[in-house]
Amino acid sequence: MASETHTIQWEGITIQVRYNPEQWGITSHIELETLKPVRAQLPITETGYRSHFVPIGTVEATGLTVCEYVHAWLEHAAKRPEWREAQQKAAQGELF
């Protein structure tokens, strides 16, 4: 299978998704990088970049495209209390 590169939007953030379904013939590799805003935090990365390995066939077994898979991953992680708290602080700003 060939590598794929996509651009998706999530919560107003532009994210580049690179997917290699058979990295080195032993694993699948998902790479995310926020493009706009550059290096914006996501609920799965504080730096705006994430390299993630999963067993071959994991994404395909869900019946989702890699973009749908990443979107579902982000939505799931965004439900964590730590992410919601960080988002509230960012929106409100901190005085000290």
Backbone bond lengths (Angstrom), bond angles and torsions (degrees), N, CA, C in turn:
res aa  C-N    CA-C-N  psi(-1)  N-CA   C-N-CA  omega(-1)  CA-C   N-CA-C  phi
1 M - - - 1.449 - - 1.526 109.84 -
2 A 1.292 115.31 145.32 1.466 121.00 -178.71 1.519 111.38 -85.62
3 S 1.320 115.35 152.64 1.465 120.86 174.42 1.518 109.65 -67.97
4 E 1.321 115.72 152.86 1.453 122.35 -179.31 1.523 109.55 -126.97
5 T 1.324 116.07 146.82 1.466 121.76 172.27 1.516 107.58 -130.60
6 H 1.325 115.72 130.06 1.456 121.75 -178.22 1.526 109.22 -135.32
7 T 1.307 115.56 160.05 1.455 121.93 171.76 1.519 107.05 -121.55
8 I 1.332 115.62 127.48 1.462 120.89 179.76 1.528 109.41 -125.48
9 Q 1.308 114.74 164.56 1.463 122.56 174.89 1.528 108.21 -115.50
10 W 1.316 115.38 136.17 1.465 120.69 174.48 1.519 107.65 -144.91
11 E 1.328 116.23 121.01 1.464 121.77 177.82 1.526 112.04 51.28
12 G 1.338 117.22 39.33 1.460 121.43 178.42 1.518 114.67 79.70
13 I 1.321 116.98 6.09 1.467 122.05 -179.84 1.524 108.54 -106.79
14 T 1.334 116.23 132.58 1.461 121.04 175.93 1.523 108.14 -90.24
15 I 1.328 115.55 126.66 1.462 121.78 -174.74 1.520 109.70 -126.36
16 Q 1.330 115.68 131.73 1.457 119.69 172.41 1.522 107.97 -91.67
17 V 1.324 115.73 129.87 1.460 122.51 178.72 1.522 107.92 -114.58
18 R 1.307 116.14 120.60 1.460 121.41 174.48 1.536 106.98 -112.98
19 Y 1.318 114.78 132.60 1.468 119.24 -175.52 1.515 110.21 -134.18
20 N 1.310 115.49 126.13 1.452 121.96 173.52 1.526 106.47 -118.22
21 P 1.337 117.54 105.71 1.467 119.80 -175.41 1.527 114.63 -67.64
22 E 1.343 116.91 -17.36 1.463 119.71 178.64 1.522 110.72 -141.22
23 Q 1.316 115.98 69.36 1.474 121.81 177.54 1.524 108.91 -68.05
24 W 1.310 116.89 123.17 1.467 123.95 178.96 1.529 112.79 57.39
25 G 1.348 117.21 13.81 1.452 120.82 -179.51 1.513 114.62 73.09
26 I 1.345 117.09 8.22 1.470 119.34 -175.55 1.533 114.49 -128.91
27 T 1.322 118.05 -12.43 1.460 120.52 -175.97 1.525 109.17 -155.85
28 S 1.324 116.17 164.10 1.465 121.19 170.80 1.526 107.52 -103.54
29 H 1.331 116.11 146.90 1.459 120.73 -175.63 1.529 109.31 -128.01
30 I 1.328 115.14 125.49 1.460 122.41 174.66 1.516 106.95 -113.89
31 E 1.320 115.93 128.01 1.459 121.58 179.78 1.521 108.01 -124.05
32 L 1.327 116.54 127.93 1.460 121.97 179.50 1.510 109.37 -119.53
33 E 1.328 115.84 141.48 1.457 121.11 174.83 1.517 108.47 -146.91
34 T 1.332 115.78 125.90 1.461 118.52 178.01 1.518 108.78 -77.23
35 L 1.339 115.04 131.07 1.460 121.34 -177.31 1.519 112.36 -101.51
36 K 1.337 116.43 -35.65 1.461 119.90 -178.18 1.517 108.65 -147.82
37 P 1.293 118.66 115.51 1.451 126.85 -9.97 1.531 111.19 -62.26
38 V 1.314 114.72 148.53 1.457 121.06 -179.66 1.520 109.64 -60.02
39 R 1.325 114.53 130.28 1.473 122.67 177.17 1.532 113.57 55.49
40 A 1.323 116.30 32.37 1.468 120.78 176.16 1.528 109.33 -65.25
41 Q 1.312 115.69 143.83 1.459 120.16 177.57 1.519 110.20 -67.10
42 L 1.311 114.38 148.91 1.458 122.95 172.75 1.525 106.94 -128.87
43 P 1.309 118.05 163.91 1.467 118.39 179.73 1.529 113.49 -66.48
44 I 1.332 116.99 -8.50 1.468 120.19 178.38 1.526 112.50 -112.82
45 T 1.339 117.35 2.78 1.461 120.94 176.64 1.518 110.84 -161.29
46 E 1.310 116.83 132.85 1.466 121.29 176.73 1.514 112.12 -81.43
47 T 1.335 116.61 -18.45 1.462 120.54 -173.57 1.521 114.12 -100.00
48 G 1.324 117.35 -7.36 1.458 120.02 -176.67 1.512 113.24 83.59
49 Y 1.339 116.87 6.95 1.461 121.45 176.71 1.521 108.30 -134.67
50 R 1.326 115.88 139.12 1.464 119.57 176.90 1.516 109.52 -147.22
51 S 1.304 116.27 130.02 1.456 124.21 173.00 1.524 105.64 -112.25
52 H 1.335 115.46 123.61 1.462 119.35 -172.82 1.529 109.68 -136.11
53 F 1.319 116.17 129.46 1.457 121.61 179.79 1.523 109.67 -108.31
54 V 1.325 116.37 137.67 1.463 122.73 175.96 1.527 107.72 -135.45
55 P 1.320 117.66 156.99 1.465 119.04 177.44 1.539 111.53 -58.28
56 I 1.306 116.05 146.71 1.466 121.10 178.08 1.528 109.16 -54.01
57 G 1.325 115.77 133.89 1.457 121.53 177.42 1.517 114.88 90.71
58 T 1.328 117.85 -6.33 1.465 121.08 -178.22 1.526 111.53 -59.94
59 V 1.321 116.61 -50.78 1.466 120.72 -178.66 1.522 109.72 -63.20
60 E 1.310 116.94 -48.02 1.461 122.12 -177.25 1.531 111.94 -62.19
61 A 1.321 117.43 -34.44 1.468 121.70 -179.56 1.527 112.32 -64.92
62 T 1.327 117.05 -22.67 1.469 119.78 179.24 1.519 111.79 -77.30
63 G 1.340 116.95 -17.30 1.462 120.63 -176.06 1.517 112.53 81.07
64 L 1.325 116.57 5.95 1.461 122.00 -179.34 1.521 109.92 -101.80
65 T 1.329 116.11 156.84 1.458 119.86 168.38 1.524 107.21 -74.27
66 V 1.303 117.99 166.16 1.463 119.90 178.50 1.528 110.47 -61.76
67 C 1.328 118.15 -35.50 1.469 120.68 178.55 1.525 111.01 -65.80
68 E 1.314 117.00 -42.26 1.473 120.60 177.28 1.523 110.54 -65.98
69 Y 1.314 116.48 -37.69 1.458 122.25 178.63 1.531 110.45 -62.05
70 V 1.331 116.64 -47.19 1.465 121.70 179.60 1.521 109.97 -64.45
71 H 1.317 117.44 -42.84 1.466 120.72 179.16 1.537 110.42 -60.34
72 A 1.329 116.93 -45.26 1.469 120.55 178.37 1.528 111.04 -63.03
73 W 1.334 117.18 -38.64 1.463 122.84 178.23 1.530 109.45 -61.87
74 L 1.335 116.60 -46.28 1.468 121.18 179.12 1.524 111.24 -63.37
75 E 1.326 116.92 -45.25 1.470 120.60 179.94 1.523 111.18 -60.96
76 H 1.321 116.20 -42.49 1.462 120.55 179.34 1.538 110.59 -63.71
77 A 1.320 116.32 -47.63 1.470 120.42 -178.64 1.530 111.88 -66.94
78 A 1.322 117.32 -29.56 1.469 121.19 -178.96 1.525 111.92 -69.48
79 K 1.305 118.10 -13.53 1.469 121.60 178.75 1.525 112.17 -81.38
80 R 1.325 116.59 -11.72 1.461 119.77 180.00 1.530 110.61 -64.70
81 P 1.318 118.32 138.74 1.468 121.55 179.99 1.528 112.91 -56.86
82 E 1.328 117.87 -35.30 1.468 120.99 -178.55 1.528 110.75 -62.36
83 W 1.337 116.17 -40.72 1.464 120.15 -179.47 1.522 110.51 -69.37
84 R 1.318 116.70 -44.74 1.474 119.81 -179.67 1.522 110.76 -62.43
85 E 1.325 116.86 -39.76 1.466 121.07 178.22 1.528 110.95 -64.76
86 A 1.323 116.86 -43.86 1.473 120.81 179.11 1.525 110.38 -63.00
87 Q 1.326 117.64 -39.33 1.461 121.32 179.61 1.533 110.90 -67.16
88 Q 1.311 117.11 -39.13 1.467 120.67 177.74 1.521 110.92 -64.65
89 K 1.330 116.54 -42.39 1.464 120.12 178.10 1.521 111.40 -64.22
90 A 1.316 116.39 -40.90 1.473 120.03 -179.94 1.529 110.94 -65.12
91 A 1.315 116.64 -39.07 1.468 120.42 -179.46 1.527 111.41 -71.42
92 Q 1.312 115.53 -36.09 1.460 121.61 -176.92 1.525 111.91 -83.05
93 G 1.321 115.99 -32.80 1.454 119.60 -174.38 1.507 110.78 82.20
94 E 1.303 117.32 156.87 1.458 121.86 179.61 1.515 108.90 -121.76
95 L 1.322 115.39 138.64 1.464 120.37 -179.14 1.515 111.67 -84.00
96 F 1.315 117.57 -28.37 1.461 120.75 -175.29 1.491 111.38 -129.05
